[in-house]
Amino acid sequence: MILSSSPLQGLTDVVFRNLHEEIWGGIDQYFGPYIRLESPKETKKSQLRDTYSTSNKAPTFTPQLLGNQANLLIEEAKSLQEFGFRFIPY
């Protein structure tokens, strides 16, 4: 059985994931909050900061993308891939 952790708005940020992993562990995959890609100007910096955090110690953290413009999705997916992510649900 695979145990996944889904995001809860305002609660499951990088600090929560790191503490949970350190104290309890046992999660096979942590999913991050959606990065909303409505336009380049409207993407929240807090969403990007949480996803691109170098202090993220969760071994299997997976970012998620949400948008309706293919060019923005592809651009962000390439950026995430360059950062080291291999699986990106959209």
C-alpha positions in Angstrom: 0.0 0.0 0.0 1.2 3.5 -0.9 0.6 6.3 1.6 0.4 9.8 0.1 0.1 13.2 1.8 -2.0 15.7 0.0 -1.7 19.5 0.6 -4.0 21.4 3.0 -4.1 25.1 2.2 -2.0 27.1 4.7 -1.0 24.1 6.7 1.2 21.6 4.8 4.1 23.8 3.7 7.7 22.9 3.6 8.1 23.3 7.4 5.2 20.9 8.0 6.5 18.3 5.5 10.0 18.4 7.0 8.7 18.1 10.6 6.3 15.3 9.7 9.1 13.4 7.9 11.6 13.9 10.8 9.1 12.9 13.6 6.9 10.3 12.1 8.0 9.5 8.5 6.1 6.7 6.8 4.8 8.8 3.9 5.6 7.4 0.5 4.8 10.6 -1.5 4.2 14.2 -0.4 2.2 16.2 -2.9 2.7 20.0 -2.9 0.1 22.6 -3.4 -0.9 23.4 -6.9 1.1 26.1 -8.7 -1.6 28.1 -10.4 -0.5 29.3 -13.8 -3.2 31.7 -14.9 -0.7 34.2 -16.2 3.0 34.9 -15.6 2.1 37.9 -13.4 -0.5 36.1 -11.3 1.6 33.1 -10.0 2.0 33.6 -6.3 5.6 33.8 -5.1 4.7 31.8 -2.0 3.6 28.8 -4.1 6.9 28.9 -6.0 9.0 29.5 -2.8 7.5 26.4 -1.2 8.0 24.2 -4.2 11.5 25.4 -5.1 12.7 25.4 -1.4 16.2 23.8 -1.1 15.3 23.1 2.5 12.6 20.6 1.5 13.8 17.3 3.1 10.8 15.2 2.1 12.3 12.4 0.0 9.5 12.1 -2.4 8.0 15.6 -2.8 5.9 16.1 -5.9 4.8 19.5 -7.1 1.5 20.0 -9.0 0.7 22.4 -11.8 -2.7 23.8 -12.6 -3.5 26.0 -15.6 -5.2 26.4 -18.9 -2.4 27.8 -21.1 -0.1 25.1 -22.5 2.8 27.4 -22.9 2.8 28.3 -19.2 2.5 24.7 -18.2 5.4 23.6 -20.4 7.6 26.4 -19.3 7.0 25.7 -15.6 7.4 21.9 -16.1 10.8 22.5 -17.8 11.8 24.7 -14.9 10.8 22.1 -12.3 12.6 19.4 -14.3 15.8 21.5 -14.3 15.4 21.9 -10.5 15.4 18.1 -10.2 11.8 17.0 -10.2 11.0 14.0 -12.4 7.3 13.5 -11.9 4.9 16.5 -12.3 1.1 15.8 -12.3 -0.9 18.4 -14.2 
